[in-house]
Every structure is written in structure tokens, then in C-alpha cells.
């Protein structure tokens, strides 16, 4: 009997330490996965989800909040051009066989009138840093897979890098060196592209005129089509040190002064920007939150076109249109996506 109990205990402990791996849709370098969330009738529904370790806030669309039977509370507020309400998070989010209980989230932000958490995306909810910090996580970019599990459940490989973890919001910073400019850079695989403080980028561009550079955030740097992106400077860094990791030919976009000030307050430490997904597309990137350690395992040599493309900047609109933007954010033309858009384009 004692032997049977011991075996049952070992099986229980083993199952508790099991990680799950799910396929990823890499959407403009963003990690999108499918999760299952309980419905009011006891069934579950599939929800497209953005894995965003660079954001401590949990978001959900109004459409999905109503579908899940979540009670929205408080008045509708305007926040950075978005209409926001609050709601308690769902009791459970299931990734494969792993059930996540968002107990760390006191309230989530409901995006009123939106069918996606970001224009041009399919995701209706996100997994923020304050949820991810309870787990081991790994993003396998070459194989398009996301793995998550309890601490100690993932076998990490590659270069080991110590990271600074903000205890309030679990945002990650890593000490960095770009041609003698030393400061922290965040690890943010929720971002499509890497961002660098505009004054630092301008100084590096002046000191290294041989590094490729241009004006206008194109390709993956064209994240949201904001006015800042129209005026943004792009610079391809020849080489940078990221903790003990060396990265080459990393494209970086200028982070405006106002955005940088906001970002530094949220980071809680000195920082000069962030490294986004474009820096790691050939890697498996792992985060061991419990040990404040990141792992970078390069398994493929990936060269992205980034700056070697036609300089068109698109602004994804909430009604599934895309606006072509020019200098000072002027709208040049409008393209509607979907079947209706294709018919309209053929008629024009």
C-alpha cells in the first residue's frame, strides 16, 4: 500500500511539472496562439491570444468579454485614444492541457468597440508579463512553437543571460552594450521590432555612417502605423552585446522622447529601449522567471529584409482597413481588406 501511494505521489508530481507546447502563428512577428476559455454554459471557446511579455496589463475585446459572460464595470474612459472599461479576468485560460488561473490580475482592460486587441491583429486577448512570470516559457521562432510550464519543467539550452526582473510588473531588462553605449535593453518578444531611444540612435548613426539607415518605419518596424513611425529613424546595428550574448545586424527603430520617458517609468530601471522579435527570429528564446535567467539558442540563420523593402507605411484601422501614410501622417489612400475589399479593388 505504501509503495502504491509513493508511486501515485511521483506520478502526480511528474504531471504537475509537465510543460505544454502549442503551435504559433507568427503575425507580423507577434506570437499568436489558440487557448480555450470557459463559457457561461460550461463549455469552452477557442480564443486567439497574443503572448506579450512586454506588457504587464491584460486586455480583452468587448466582443470576447461579452461572449465569455464577463461583467464590465465602471464608466467608459478614454485612454490613449482607446475606449476602456474594466472586467474581472476569466477564471481559467487553458493552453493545451495546462490550466492558467489569472489570480495575479485584479482587473483586465476591456477594449470597447474593438474586435482585436490591436488593429490588424486576430487576437482578442493577451497573455501579459504578470501571468507569464509564474511559469517557464520558451518561444521557438524557427519551428513556430510556444512552450509553457511550471518552474523547472522546461529544459533550456543555449547562451545563458542574467536578467533584471521588475518585481511589480515582471518586465525584463538585460544589460547591453552597443558600440560603447552601455545601458539596459528590455527583452520584449511581444514587440514586432526593436526600439532604441531616439537620442542614442541618432548618436550611433552619426558615429557609424557605414551602418545602413533610413527614415520611415517599414516592414516589421511598421507596427501600428502611428505618426511617430512615419518620422522614425531606422538603423541596422552592426553588433551589440546583450548580456553574454552577441547579436549582429539588428535593425532598430527610434523610440520618440515622450514614448521613451513613459517606457522608462514602466520599466522601473534605467533603459535605452528594447529588443523585439526581429532580433531573435533564428532563435529559441527561453525565460526562467523564477531564476531571473534568459536563454538564447540559435538554431537557424535568419536574414530578414527589414530595411531592404519599398518604403510604404501602413496604418491598420479598427474597421479592417489600412491607410497608406506619408509625411506628417497624411493619408494617401485607403485599402479595405477581406472579400469586399478585393471586389472594390478590382472595380477600381
One Martini backbone bead per residue (centre of mass of N, CA, C, O) as a GRO file, in nm:
protein
  348
    1UNK     BB    1   0.058   0.062  -0.021
    2UNK     BB    2   0.301   0.255   0.004
    3UNK     BB    3   0.401   0.213  -0.284
    4UNK     BB    4   0.146   0.321  -0.425
    5UNK     BB    5   0.155   0.606  -0.300
    6UNK     BB    6   0.433   0.680  -0.409
    7UNK     BB    7   0.364   0.652  -0.710
    8UNK     BB    8   0.133   0.860  -0.713
    9UNK     BB    9   0.310   1.098  -0.624
   10UNK     BB   10   0.506   1.091  -0.864
   11UNK     BB   11   0.293   1.131  -1.084
   12UNK     BB   12   0.186   1.400  -0.982
   13UNK     BB   13   0.456   1.555  -0.995
   14UNK     BB   14   0.512   1.508  -1.295
   15UNK     BB   15   0.249   1.641  -1.404
   16UNK     BB   16   0.305   1.923  -1.263
   17UNK     BB   17   0.592   1.941  -1.451
   18UNK     BB   18   0.440   1.984  -1.719
   19UNK     BB   19   0.470   2.084  -2.033
   20UNK     BB   20   0.358   2.286  -2.313
   21UNK     BB   21   0.298   2.264  -2.675
   22UNK     BB   22   0.229   2.515  -2.922
   23UNK     BB   23   0.128   2.665  -3.188
   24UNK     BB   24   0.234   2.931  -3.410
   25UNK     BB   25   0.142   3.254  -3.512
   26UNK     BB   26   0.327   3.472  -3.715
   27UNK     BB   27   0.228   3.811  -3.660
   28UNK     BB   28   0.430   4.038  -3.725
   29UNK     BB   29   0.613   3.875  -3.500
   30UNK     BB   30   0.373   3.774  -3.347
   31UNK     BB   31   0.244   3.577  -3.081
   32UNK     BB   32   0.000   3.334  -3.176
   33UNK     BB   33  -0.255   3.164  -2.992
   34UNK     BB   34  -0.449   2.896  -2.874
   35UNK     BB   35  -0.727   2.903  -2.652
   36UNK     BB   36  -0.922   2.804  -2.365
   37UNK     BB   37  -1.250   2.926  -2.256
   38UNK     BB   38  -1.497   2.967  -2.049
   39UNK     BB   39  -1.839   2.940  -2.051
   40UNK     BB   40  -2.149   2.990  -1.912
   41UNK     BB   41  -2.242   2.674  -2.004
   42UNK     BB   42  -1.942   2.509  -1.963
   43UNK     BB   43  -1.800   2.556  -2.198
   44UNK     BB   44  -1.570   2.618  -2.465
   45UNK     BB   45  -1.348   2.860  -2.623
   46UNK     BB   46  -1.181   2.988  -2.880
   47UNK     BB   47  -0.877   3.197  -2.843
   48UNK     BB   48  -0.704   3.450  -2.960
   49UNK     BB   49  -0.350   3.493  -2.858
   50UNK     BB   50  -0.124   3.724  -2.711
   51UNK     BB   51   0.216   3.701  -2.650
   52UNK     BB   52   0.313   3.956  -2.390
   53UNK     BB   53   0.599   4.031  -2.201
   54UNK     BB   54   0.583   4.370  -2.248
   55UNK     BB   55   0.298   4.346  -2.084
   56UNK     BB   56   0.118   4.389  -1.774
   57UNK     BB   57  -0.150   4.397  -1.924
   58UNK     BB   58  -0.485   4.296  -1.955
   59UNK     BB   59  -0.665   4.212  -2.252
   60UNK     BB   60  -0.996   4.275  -2.406
   61UNK     BB   61  -1.259   4.242  -2.590
   62UNK     BB   62  -1.583   4.315  -2.596
   63UNK     BB   63  -1.679   4.068  -2.750
   64UNK     BB   64  -1.540   3.853  -2.561
   65UNK     BB   65  -1.652   3.942  -2.288
   66UNK     BB   66  -1.948   3.879  -2.363
   67UNK     BB   67  -1.911   3.580  -2.447
   68UNK     BB   68  -1.795   3.507  -2.142
   69UNK     BB   69  -1.969   3.679  -1.925
   70UNK     BB   70  -1.845   3.942  -1.849
   71UNK     BB   71  -1.831   4.204  -1.616
   72UNK     BB   72  -1.874   4.528  -1.672
   73UNK     BB   73  -1.704   4.817  -1.530
   74UNK     BB   74  -1.760   5.121  -1.526
   75UNK     BB   75  -1.657   5.370  -1.703
   76UNK     BB   76  -1.589   5.504  -1.997
   77UNK     BB   77  -1.256   5.546  -2.108
   78UNK     BB   78  -0.995   5.751  -2.217
   79UNK     BB   79  -0.699   5.577  -2.367
   80UNK     BB   80  -0.504   5.657  -2.606
   81UNK     BB   81  -0.779   5.647  -2.798
   82UNK     BB   82  -0.926   5.450  -2.604
   83UNK     BB   83  -1.195   5.249  -2.504
   84UNK     BB   84  -1.241   5.184  -2.147
   85UNK     BB   85  -1.288   4.900  -1.945
   86UNK     BB   86  -1.378   4.676  -1.684
   87UNK     BB   87  -1.270   4.336  -1.575
   88UNK     BB   88  -1.279   4.032  -1.482
   89UNK     BB   89  -1.122   3.760  -1.519
   90UNK     BB   90  -1.101   3.464  -1.609
   91UNK     BB   91  -1.064   3.168  -1.431
   92UNK     BB   92  -0.961   3.037  -1.714
   93UNK     BB   93  -0.665   2.929  -1.906
   94UNK     BB   94  -0.611   2.708  -2.184
   95UNK     BB   95  -0.300   2.545  -2.264
   96UNK     BB   96  -0.390   2.290  -2.363
   97UNK     BB   97  -0.337   2.117  -2.052
   98UNK     BB   98  -0.292   2.403  -1.932
   99UNK     BB   99  -0.393   2.575  -1.641
  100UNK     BB  100  -0.472   2.916  -1.606
  101UNK     BB  101  -0.480   3.137  -1.317
  102UNK     BB  102  -0.553   3.489  -1.300
  103UNK     BB  103  -0.479   3.601  -0.991
  104UNK     BB  104  -0.291   3.862  -1.060
  105UNK     BB  105  -0.556   3.976  -1.186
  106UNK     BB  106  -0.776   4.217  -1.096
  107UNK     BB  107  -0.793   4.360  -1.386
  108UNK     BB  108  -0.923   4.415  -1.705
  109UNK     BB  109  -0.910   4.543  -2.028
  110UNK     BB  110  -1.170   4.682  -2.216
  111UNK     BB  111  -1.220   4.704  -2.565
  112UNK     BB  112  -1.421   4.921  -2.698
  113UNK     BB  113  -1.524   4.836  -3.023
  114UNK     BB  114  -1.336   4.577  -3.043
  115UNK     BB  115  -1.198   4.279  -3.233
  116UNK     BB  116  -0.906   4.362  -3.129
  117UNK     BB  117  -0.613   4.437  -2.947
  118UNK     BB  118  -0.512   4.507  -3.247
  119UNK     BB  119  -0.459   4.640  -3.528
  120UNK     BB  120  -0.436   4.372  -3.760
  121UNK     BB  121  -0.543   4.155  -3.569
  122UNK     BB  122  -0.677   3.841  -3.411
  123UNK     BB  123  -0.659   3.905  -3.124
  124UNK     BB  124  -0.871   3.907  -2.801
  125UNK     BB  125  -0.615   3.842  -2.622
  126UNK     BB  126  -0.374   3.847  -2.350
  127UNK     BB  127  -0.041   3.758  -2.230
  128UNK     BB  128   0.109   3.876  -1.967
  129UNK     BB  129   0.369   3.913  -1.748
  130UNK     BB  130   0.201   3.849  -1.477
  131UNK     BB  131   0.148   3.553  -1.582
  132UNK     BB  132   0.424   3.439  -1.691
  133UNK     BB  133   0.601   3.452  -1.415
  134UNK     BB  134   0.490   3.153  -1.312
  135UNK     BB  135   0.678   3.055  -1.555
  136UNK     BB  136   0.795   2.877  -1.809
  137UNK     BB  137   0.934   3.000  -2.124
  138UNK     BB  138   0.911   2.934  -2.492
  139UNK     BB  139   1.042   3.052  -2.808
  140UNK     BB  140   1.011   2.898  -3.135
  141UNK     BB  141   1.064   3.040  -3.426
  142UNK     BB  142   1.143   2.829  -3.650
  143UNK     BB  143   0.893   2.619  -3.538
  144UNK     BB  144   0.642   2.756  -3.428
  145UNK     BB  145   0.667   2.761  -3.089
  146UNK     BB  146   0.503   2.723  -2.761
  147UNK     BB  147   0.627   2.711  -2.422
  148UNK     BB  148   0.470   2.597  -2.107
  149UNK     BB  149   0.550   2.594  -1.746
  150UNK     BB  150   0.652   2.510  -1.471
  151UNK     BB  151   0.896   2.538  -1.273
  152UNK     BB  152   1.139   2.316  -1.425
  153UNK     BB  153   0.995   2.197  -1.707
  154UNK     BB  154   1.224   2.328  -1.882
  155UNK     BB  155   1.472   2.269  -2.125
  156UNK     BB  156   1.742   2.463  -2.154
  157UNK     BB  157   1.930   2.636  -2.413
  158UNK     BB  158   2.225   2.800  -2.448
  159UNK     BB  159   2.263   3.118  -2.379
  160UNK     BB  160   2.329   3.270  -2.073
  161UNK     BB  161   2.117   3.527  -1.914
  162UNK     BB  162   2.099   3.784  -1.710
  163UNK     BB  163   1.819   3.934  -1.536
  164UNK     BB  164   1.592   4.196  -1.485
  165UNK     BB  165   1.316   4.199  -1.248
  166UNK     BB  166   1.023   4.340  -1.210
  167UNK     BB  167   0.827   4.299  -0.925
  168UNK     BB  168   0.556   4.438  -1.030
  169UNK     BB  169   0.559   4.343  -1.376
  170UNK     BB  170   0.788   4.148  -1.511
  171UNK     BB  171   0.994   4.307  -1.649
  172UNK     BB  172   1.268   4.286  -1.883
  173UNK     BB  173   1.623   4.332  -1.823
  174UNK     BB  174   1.938   4.390  -2.012
  175UNK     BB  175   2.257   4.422  -2.032
  176UNK     BB  176   2.422   4.659  -2.260
  177UNK     BB  177   2.622   4.696  -2.580
  178UNK     BB  178   2.668   4.979  -2.809
  179UNK     BB  179   2.949   5.091  -2.902
  180UNK     BB  180   2.981   5.182  -2.573
  181UNK     BB  181   2.679   5.183  -2.513
  182UNK     BB  182   2.550   5.161  -2.179
  183UNK     BB  183   2.260   4.961  -2.110
  184UNK     BB  184   1.943   4.876  -2.106
  185UNK     BB  185   1.744   4.601  -2.246
  186UNK     BB  186   1.466   4.476  -2.334
  187UNK     BB  187   1.263   4.179  -2.328
  188UNK     BB  188   1.033   4.178  -2.626
  189UNK     BB  189   0.830   3.941  -2.791
  190UNK     BB  190   0.574   4.139  -2.843
  191UNK     BB  191   0.755   4.282  -3.037
  192UNK     BB  192   0.829   4.327  -3.371
  193UNK     BB  193   1.046   4.551  -3.282
  194UNK     BB  194   1.317   4.738  -3.226
  195UNK     BB  195   1.403   4.983  -2.966
  196UNK     BB  196   1.551   5.321  -2.958
  197UNK     BB  197   1.659   5.584  -2.841
  198UNK     BB  198   1.680   5.863  -3.031
  199UNK     BB  199   1.953   5.978  -2.922
  200UNK     BB  200   2.115   5.717  -2.951
  201UNK     BB  201   2.066   5.662  -3.251
  202UNK     BB  202   2.180   5.931  -3.360
  203UNK     BB  203   2.467   5.892  -3.248
  204UNK     BB  204   2.528   5.623  -3.397
  205UNK     BB  205   2.475   5.722  -3.687
  206UNK     BB  206   2.702   5.938  -3.681
  207UNK     BB  207   2.943   5.737  -3.595
  208UNK     BB  208   2.801   5.518  -3.826
  209UNK     BB  209   2.763   5.565  -4.160
  210UNK     BB  210   2.786   5.248  -4.251
  211UNK     BB  211   2.521   5.208  -4.132
  212UNK     BB  212   2.220   5.130  -4.203
  213UNK     BB  213   1.976   5.389  -4.306
  214UNK     BB  214   1.644   5.539  -4.231
  215UNK     BB  215   1.322   5.672  -4.313
  216UNK     BB  216   1.087   5.488  -4.183
  217UNK     BB  217   0.857   5.239  -4.079
  218UNK     BB  218   0.918   4.934  -4.210
  219UNK     BB  219   0.768   4.659  -4.203
  220UNK     BB  220   0.807   4.545  -3.886
  221UNK     BB  221   0.831   4.851  -3.787
  222UNK     BB  222   0.524   4.860  -3.883
  223UNK     BB  223   0.317   4.823  -3.627
  224UNK     BB  224   0.075   5.086  -3.627
  225UNK     BB  225   0.096   5.363  -3.793
  226UNK     BB  226   0.218   5.599  -3.663
  227UNK     BB  227   0.351   5.908  -3.661
  228UNK     BB  228   0.625   5.815  -3.546
  229UNK     BB  229   0.682   5.611  -3.781
  230UNK     BB  230   0.704   5.812  -4.015
  231UNK     BB  231   0.966   5.960  -3.855
  232UNK     BB  232   1.141   5.734  -3.822
  233UNK     BB  233   1.446   5.579  -3.738
  234UNK     BB  234   1.671   5.357  -3.905
  235UNK     BB  235   1.900   5.099  -3.769
  236UNK     BB  236   2.179   4.890  -3.835
  237UNK     BB  237   2.333   4.695  -3.618
  238UNK     BB  238   2.625   4.538  -3.624
  239UNK     BB  239   2.678   4.520  -3.295
  240UNK     BB  240   2.577   4.347  -2.983
  241UNK     BB  241   2.544   4.335  -2.632
  242UNK     BB  242   2.354   4.070  -2.445
  243UNK     BB  243   2.516   4.031  -2.219
  244UNK     BB  244   2.658   3.721  -2.331
  245UNK     BB  245   2.536   3.814  -2.600
  246UNK     BB  246   2.578   3.815  -2.959
  247UNK     BB  247   2.465   4.056  -3.200
  248UNK     BB  248   2.370   4.090  -3.549
  249UNK     BB  249   2.207   4.292  -3.754
  250UNK     BB  250   2.014   4.497  -3.591
  251UNK     BB  251   1.714   4.634  -3.610
  252UNK     BB  252   1.631   4.986  -3.535
  253UNK     BB  253   1.404   5.204  -3.371
  254UNK     BB  254   1.292   5.500  -3.288
  255UNK     BB  255   1.233   5.637  -2.968
  256UNK     BB  256   1.057   5.859  -2.855
  257UNK     BB  257   1.076   6.069  -2.595
  258UNK     BB  258   0.792   6.024  -2.472
  259UNK     BB  259   0.796   5.712  -2.490
  260UNK     BB  260   1.056   5.674  -2.324
  261UNK     BB  261   0.955   5.794  -2.058
  262UNK     BB  262   0.723   5.594  -2.018
  263UNK     BB  263   0.898   5.334  -2.029
  264UNK     BB  264   1.086   5.392  -1.786
  265UNK     BB  265   0.867   5.394  -1.569
  266UNK     BB  266   0.776   5.098  -1.619
  267UNK     BB  267   1.054   4.959  -1.578
  268UNK     BB  268   1.221   5.098  -1.312
  269UNK     BB  269   1.477   5.142  -1.497
  270UNK     BB  270   1.737   5.174  -1.673
  271UNK     BB  271   1.686   5.256  -2.030
  272UNK     BB  272   1.712   5.235  -2.414
  273UNK     BB  273   1.502   4.989  -2.459
  274UNK     BB  274   1.439   4.722  -2.706
  275UNK     BB  275   1.407   4.375  -2.783
  276UNK     BB  276   1.268   4.218  -3.042
  277UNK     BB  277   1.183   3.971  -3.263
  278UNK     BB  278   1.392   4.044  -3.495
  279UNK     BB  279   1.648   3.941  -3.313
  280UNK     BB  280   1.511   3.611  -3.285
  281UNK     BB  281   1.421   3.433  -3.548
  282UNK     BB  282   1.671   3.205  -3.500
  283UNK     BB  283   1.542   3.138  -3.210
  284UNK     BB  284   1.543   3.019  -2.884
  285UNK     BB  285   1.340   3.163  -2.624
  286UNK     BB  286   1.409   3.178  -2.276
  287UNK     BB  287   1.223   3.194  -1.951
  288UNK     BB  288   1.338   3.211  -1.608
  289UNK     BB  289   1.181   3.366  -1.367
  290UNK     BB  290   1.276   3.233  -1.095
  291UNK     BB  291   1.603   3.293  -1.200
  292UNK     BB  292   1.657   3.535  -1.385
  293UNK     BB  293   1.665   3.378  -1.682
  294UNK     BB  294   1.806   3.364  -2.005
  295UNK     BB  295   1.768   3.202  -2.338
  296UNK     BB  296   1.988   3.146  -2.635
  297UNK     BB  297   1.907   2.946  -2.929
  298UNK     BB  298   2.071   2.902  -3.219
  299UNK     BB  299   1.906   2.727  -3.514
  300UNK     BB  300   1.907   2.976  -3.724
  301UNK     BB  301   1.964   3.154  -4.023
  302UNK     BB  302   1.832   3.489  -4.023
  303UNK     BB  303   1.728   3.703  -4.292
  304UNK     BB  304   1.587   4.011  -4.291
  305UNK     BB  305   1.482   4.275  -4.484
  306UNK     BB  306   1.346   4.523  -4.362
  307UNK     BB  307   1.512   4.783  -4.520
  308UNK     BB  308   1.479   4.606  -4.808
  309UNK     BB  309   1.225   4.799  -4.891
  310UNK     BB  310   0.946   4.946  -4.954
  311UNK     BB  311   0.843   5.279  -4.843
  312UNK     BB  312   0.568   5.170  -4.676
  313UNK     BB  313   0.309   5.302  -4.462
  314UNK     BB  314   0.085   5.141  -4.240
  315UNK     BB  315  -0.257   5.179  -4.109
  316UNK     BB  316  -0.435   5.005  -3.893
  317UNK     BB  317  -0.770   4.966  -3.865
  318UNK     BB  318  -1.064   4.882  -3.685
  319UNK     BB  319  -1.220   4.825  -3.988
  320UNK     BB  320  -1.002   4.666  -4.179
  321UNK     BB  321  -0.821   4.892  -4.263
  322UNK     BB  322  -0.573   5.063  -4.474
  323UNK     BB  323  -0.341   5.327  -4.434
  324UNK     BB  324  -0.159   5.540  -4.625
  325UNK     BB  325   0.138   5.693  -4.522
  326UNK     BB  326   0.298   6.002  -4.470
  327UNK     BB  327   0.394   6.288  -4.415
  328UNK     BB  328   0.257   6.370  -4.114
  329UNK     BB  329   0.027   6.138  -4.152
  330UNK     BB  330  -0.080   6.135  -4.424
  331UNK     BB  331  -0.339   6.038  -4.630
  332UNK     BB  332  -0.345   5.863  -4.945
  333UNK     BB  333  -0.501   5.585  -4.885
  334UNK     BB  334  -0.747   5.310  -4.907
  335UNK     BB  335  -0.764   4.973  -4.771
  336UNK     BB  336  -0.970   4.695  -4.804
  337UNK     BB  337  -1.029   4.411  -4.655
  338UNK     BB  338  -1.127   4.135  -4.796
  339UNK     BB  339  -1.375   4.071  -5.012
  340UNK     BB  340  -1.473   4.360  -5.053
  341UNK     BB  341  -1.191   4.476  -5.119
  342UNK     BB  342  -1.134   4.307  -5.375
  343UNK     BB  343  -1.374   4.410  -5.536
  344UNK     BB  344  -1.304   4.710  -5.523
  345UNK     BB  345  -1.023   4.691  -5.656
  346UNK     BB  346  -1.124   4.570  -5.928
  347UNK     BB  347  -1.308   4.815  -5.999
  348UNK     BB  348  -1.071   5.036  -5.979
   0.00000   0.00000   0.00000
